[in-house]
């Protein structure tokens, strides 16, 4: 299965508690932090809910 790399590009400060929980579920705690995941519909759905905070890298 393909992989997807996600980077936290904006700070968690000022985000809603629900958005912070989504970031916690991805394991993104610090700005500019990068994580790699299996490309599943669940991960795509999380990213779709917080596109202003994260970016898909390469």
Residue, then its C-alpha position, 0 to 999 in steps of 0.5 A: x500500500x502507498x504511503x503519505x507524508x504529512x507535515x504540520x505547517x501551522x501551530x496548534x495554538x488557536x485551533x479548536x479542541x476537535x482539531x487538536x484531537x485530530x492532530x493528536x491522532x496523527x501524532x503531530x505535536x510541533x510545527x514543521x514535524x513530519x510523519x508518514x502513514x499508510x494512505x488509507x481513507x481514514x488518514x485522508x479524512x483526518x487530513x481533509x478536516x484540517x487542511x489549513x494546519x497540515x500539508x502533504x509532502x512530496 
